[in-house]
């Protein structure tokens, strides 16, 4: 398979995501490399675009590099530990480990939708706890119903089989929206900040693809190495080398 074939396979998958796995280890490794290059290219281009865009002025983001400065201040090895190891592992466990589970995919839908809403509408204070409290209760109800109600489970299974793209894309959008917190937004305009995190949403699609086809350990490794590259670039840039 050529690089073109691997990219075509990826974009075809995005048109109709499904739960399937690759079987050839060599194909896995080569496709992983090509997807990693694609992720870096998209991340650099979209991040540059978002940081040099009218959106920065409208949202009053005074220091778009504030998070980078915080990471640099904490030192290289601490950055490797947190940004390149702990964060990727936790994010993959929380936002993609369930992508091959019918039960947990359905149970976590309310929580993911709540997270997206909270981030896109900048919800804070007591209402934040209320929203997540309600989403947890709804998730619990869904869990109980799916385990004890065969009729409901059958209806959900039919929807799940036909509309897996909903769960797949919800995971990627939720992953992207959590990164809105990385930006010190002074003038929050509902929904608009999603334009800042298109690169993270696209990364979420790649990571979801890797997770479903290759397994969770692959998506964690992919995510960790991706972040490690950015840590290297960050420290080289700040040292002026």
N, C-alpha and C positions, 0 to 999 in steps of 0.2 A: 504493500500500500504506500502511495506517495503522500507527501504533505498535503497536496490538494485534496486527495481522497479522504484523509483524516479530517480536514476542515469541513468538507462537504458532509461527512457523516455527523459531525458535531451540529452543524446548522440544521440538518435534516431532523436530528433528534429534538432540537429546540422547537421545531414545528409541531412535533407530536411526541412529547416525552412519554416514556413508558418504563416499567420496571424490568430491566434486562441486564445481563452481565456479559462482558467480553470473556472469551475463553482462552485466547492465545496470549501468553505472557509477553512475547516480543511486541505484539501489537499494542499491548497496554503501555509498555515503556516508551515506545516511539510516539504514540499518540499523546502520552503525558508530556513529553518534551515539546511537541508542536503546540499543544494547548498552553503550556507554560509561556512559550514565546508570544503567543497571541495575547495572553493575559497581561504580560508586561507592556506590549505595544499599546493595547487599549487603555491600560491604566495610565501610562505616561501621557498619552495624547488627550484623554478625557480630563485627567487631573490638570494638565496645563491649560486646557480650554476653560475649565470651570474657574481656575484661579486668575484668568485673564479675560474676564467676562463682565458684562454689565450687571450680572447678578450680584457680584461682590458689593457693588455700590448700593444697589437696591436693598439688599439685606443688611447693609452696614456691617460688613465683616472687616473689622479694622486690622486684624492680624491673622491672616489665613494660615500662617506658618507657626502659630502658637503651640500646637501640639508637637510639631517637629522639634521646637526649641525645648519643650519639656522633656522629650525623649532624650535629646542630646545632653541636656543638663544632668540626667540621671546616670550617664555613662554607658559605654559600649556593651559591657557584659550584662548589665542590668537590662538593657534594651533587648539583647539577644534572649535573655531568660523570659521577659514579659511579652515583648512584641512578636518575637520569632518562635517561641515555644508555648508559653501558657495561653496566650490569647487565641492562636489558631486552634489549639486543642479544645479549649472551652467552647469556642464559637462553632466548631464542627460538631461537637457533642450536642450542643443546645439547638442548633439550627439546621443540621443536616443528617444527624444520626437516625432520625425517624423516617427518612424519605422512602425506605423500603418496607415500612410497617403500616399496614392498613389501619390497625387500631390507633396507633399513636399519631399518625398523620391526621386522622379525623379529630382526635381529642385535642390536638394542639392548634387546630384552625382558629378557634376563638381567641387564643392567646396571641397568635401571630397577627391577626386582624387588629386586635387591641393595641399591640405594639406599633403597628404601622400608623394607626390613627393618632396615638399619643405623640409620636414623633412628627407627623405631618401637620398637626394642629397645635403643637407645643403645649400640651396639657400638663399642668403642674398642680401641686398642692393636694388637698384632700380628694379632689375628684379623680386624681391619678390612681390613688389606692382603691377608690370605688370601682373604677373601670376594670382594673386588673382583678379585683375581688370578684366582680361579676363574671369576668372571662374564666376565672378558675372554677367557679361554681358551674358554669355552662359546660366547661370541659369535663368536669366530674360527672355531670348528668349524662353527657354523651358517652363517656366511658362505661358507666353502669348500664345504659340502654343497649349499647353495642354488645356487651358481654351477656346480658340477660334477656334481650328481646330479639329473637330470631328474625321476625318480620322487619324490624328496623335495620338490623344488620344486613339483611338481603338487599334492601333498598339502597343502603349506603354502598354496598359492594358493587352494585350496578353502576352507580354514579362514579365510584372510584375507578372502575375499569374503563369507563368511557371518558372521564374527565381528569385523568391524572395530572394533566398540564396545570390544572388549578392549584394543586398542592405543590407542584414543582416550582411554579412561578411565585406562589405566595411565599415560599421559603426564601427565594432570591431577593424579592422585594423587601421582606422583613429584615433580611441580613443587611441590605443596602441602607434601609432607613435607620438602623441602629447607629450608623456612622454619621448621621446628621449631628449627633452629639459632639463630634470632633470639631465642629465649626463654632466659633464664638459669634453667634448671630445677634446683632444689636437691634435690628428691625425685623421681627419675625412676621412673615406673610404666609398664611396657611397654604400648604401643599407645595408652594414654590421651591422650598429647600430640596425637594426630591431631585431637582436638576443638578444639585451638587454631588449627588452620590450615584450617578449613572455608572461610573467605573466600578463601584462596589457591587451594584446590582448585576452588572455583566460578569464580574468575578464570581458572584453567587451562582450564576447560571453555569459557569465552567466548573465550579466546585461541586455543584449538584450533579452535573454530568459525570464527573470523576467519581463521586461518591456512589452513584447508582450503578455505573458500569464496572467499577473497579474495587469498590469497597471503602469503608470508612477510613482505614489506615492510609489509603492512597490520598484521600481528600485532605486528611490532616497533614500528611507529608508535603503535599502540593502547597497547601496554605502556609505551612511553616517555612518552606524554602522560599516561597514568594515574598513573605514578610522579611525573611533574612536578607534577601537581595536589597530590599528597600532600606533596611537598617544600614547595610554597607554603604549604599549610595548616600544616605543621610549624613553619616559620619565623615565620609570623604568630602562631601560638599561643604560641611561646616568647618572642616579643617583647612579648606581652601587648597586641597591637593589637586 
